[in-house]
Amino acid sequence: MRRRSAHFDGSMLMNTLIRNAVKPMLLAVSLLGLSAHAFAETRVDDAWVRATVPGQPATGAFMQITASEDSKLVDVASPVAKTVQIHQMSMKNDVMNMGQVASVDLPAGKTVALDADGYHVMFMGLLAQVKEGDQVPLTLTVENAKGVKESIKVTAVARSLTADAHSGHGDHSGH
């Protein structure tokens, strides 16, 4: 009859520990992350950029943003321009004015339009002409009511100079 060794097998103990303790914890943490993400979704639709003529220093980007919880758009970045800002068109004393704003409120469940007549994204100091059909990468930063920021990568399609906010379809990406 063969006798079992009383020898301590550290690798077997470690494998058992990983299998019985660590793996379920990792699974639980990953599921928590997925469920939190599912409840805090920001969707970007119909993102587009107005195409430019050679030498034009600036252009605008437009889109529809829908957040699942009260949030705000706090920043936009893109490699196509030296400066990217959030702007708003507004009427003051019968004169249309455009200026930079710190953020755009995104009420829960409501679609906010970034268009030529209101809030929009301005690209200033363009590094090259934006031609019709170009794919322009954008990174939007959205901050929820708790101060948690989310980066959303979007590809905006460049449309002709005569395009308005209701023509064609841009990238329907988002988180």
N, C-alpha and C positions, 0 to 999 in steps of 0.2 A: 504494500500500500504506500502510495506516495503522499508525502507530507507537504502541506502548503507552507510556504515560507512566511515567516512573520515580518519579512522585510517590508519596510515602508516604501511604497511606490508613489513618489511625489507627482509624477506626470499624470498618473491615473487620478489622483486627488484633484489636480488642477483642471483636468478635462471635465470631471464631474462638477466642480465648482462653476466653471464657465457654462456648462450645459444647464445646470439647475438654477443658477443665480444671475449671472451676467446677461445671458441671452434674453431672458424675459424682461429684464430691466431695459435693455437697449430697444427691444420691440415696443415696450410701453412708451418710452421717451419718443421714439419715432412716430408712433401713432398720435401722441399728444400734439406733436408738431404739425402733422397732417390735418388734424381736426381743427386746430387753431387757424391754420392757413385757409381752410375751407370756409370759415366764418368771416375772415377778414379779406375779402377779395375786392380788388379794384380792376375794373375792365376798361380798356381803351379801344374804341372803335373808330373806323373811318379816319385814321390819321393821315394827313397829307401836308405837303409843303408847296408853296407857290413857286413855280419855276422862275428863273431870272434871265435877264439878258446879260451879255458879257460886260464885265466891269461893275455890275450892280452890287452895291455894298451890303444890302440887307434884304431880308424876305421874312415871311411869316409861316408859321405852322398852325394847323387847325385840327380838331379832333372832338370826339365825344368821350366823356369820362363818367363812369358810373361806379361809385363806391358802395360796398355793402354795409359800411358803418360810417358815421360822421367822421370825415377826414378833411384834409386840405392838401392841395398841390402846392409844394413849397419850393421846388426847384426843377429845372429842366437843363440837361446838358446834351451837347452834340459836338462831334469832332469837325463839323463843316464850317464852324464860325469861331471867331475869337471870343465873342460874347453871346450868351444865350440868356434871355430874360423873359419873365412873364409880364405881359402888358395888358392894359385895359383901355378901350376906346370909351369915351364918355362925352356927353353934351353939356357944356357949361356956357351960359349966356349966348345961346345960339351958335356956339363955335364947338366943333368936334375937336377933342383933345385926346392924345395918346400918351400914356405914361406907365412906368414900371410899377408893379405892385408886389408886395412881399409874398402873397399867397392867394389861392382861389379856394373858397369853401366848396366842399363836395358833400352835400347832405346825403345821408344814408338812403340808398335806393332810388335817388333821383339822378337823371342824366344831366350833366352840365356840358353845354356846348362851348368849345373854344372856337370862335369864328371871327371874321374880319370886323364885325360890328360890336364886339364886346371883348371878353378876355381872349387872348391868343398868345402864342409864343413868338418872340422876335429873335431872329438871327442877325447879329450885327458884326461887321468885319468878316464877311464871307471869305473863305480861303480859296474858293473856286466857284465858277458858275454852277448853279443848280439847274440841270437840264430836265425837261419833261421826261418822266419815266425813271429818273434816278431814285435809288433806294437810300433814304436818309435815316441813319440810326439816331434814335433819341433815347435818353434815359430820364424818366420822370421820377421824382422823389415825392412820395405821398406820405403824410404824417397823420396818424389817427389821433383821436381825442386824448389818448394816454401818452402821446409823445413818441410812439413807436414809428420809426420810418421804414418805408418799403421802397425799394428801387424797382422800377418797371421798365424793361427794355421794349422798345417799340420801333418798328420800321415804318417810316412815313414815305409814301410815294409822291414824287414831284409831279404836279399837274401844271397844265398850261397857264399862262398869265391871265387868261380870261376865265379860268375855272372859278366856280363859287363853292360855297360850303356844302351844297346839296348835290354835286355831280360826282359820279364815279364812286369807287370804294377803295379805301386804303387797307392797311394791315389790320386784322382783327385780333391782335395779340394782347396780352395782358396777364395779370396774375389774379 
